[in-house]
């Protein structure tokens, strides 16, 4: 397998881990824990309050986590294999 294919796999694994972490954070951060409607909205609001925002800011942060994790894993793999 080529280095590029392995780097892509590393990026996918990083994004998957980032997604799991984001969902876990939202589920645990709210006033109501879990993935019910109340748990998700309070979790997103709690995540958003870290930057002084609300639920929309929490959604933006939570959506960015898998992207950042995937790009970081891809870049780190490419850097290590260089």
N, C-alpha and C positions, 0 to 999 in steps of 0.2 A: 504494500500500500504506500502511496506517496505521502510525503510530508504534508502537502496541502490537504489531502483527505483526512489525515490524522489531526491536523489543526482545526479543520472544520468539525470533526467529531468532538474535539475538546471544547469548541465553542457551543455546540449543542448541549453537551453535558453541563457546561457552566450555566447556560440559559435555563436548563431544566432545574438545576439546583437553586438558581435564583428565583424561579417561579415557586418552587416548594417553600423556600424561605419567605417569600412575600406573602403567600397564602397563610403560612403559619403565623407570621407577624400580625397580619390583619385579624386572624382568628383569636389571637391571644391578647392583643393590645386594647381592645374595646372594653367598655364598662360591662358588656355582656359578652362572655367568651363563647366562641363557636362560630359556625358559619350559617347561622340563621340570618334573616334580613336585618334584625336588630344588631346582631353581632358584627355583621359586615359593615353596616353603616357607622356604628360606633367605633369599630376598628379603623376604618378609613379616616374618620374624623380625628382619632387619636394620632394616627401616623401623620396626618396633615398638620396637626397642631405643633408638631416638632419644628416646622418652618413658619409658624404663625398663620397658617391657613386652616381650612376646614376639610370637609370630605372631598372636594374636588382636588385640592392639593394632595391629599392622601392618595387619591386615585392616580394622579400623575406620578407621584413618587413610586407607588407600588407597580405601576406599569413600566417604569424605567428600570427597576431593579433587574429583571431578567435580561434586558438588553445590555446593561452595563456589565453584568456577570458574564454573559456570553462573549462580548467583545474582549473583556479582560482575559478570559480563559484562552481565547484564540490568540491574542497577542502574547500572552505569557508562554504558550506552547511554541509559537514561532520564535520567540526570543531564546528560549531554552535550547531549542534544536538548531539554532544558528551556529 
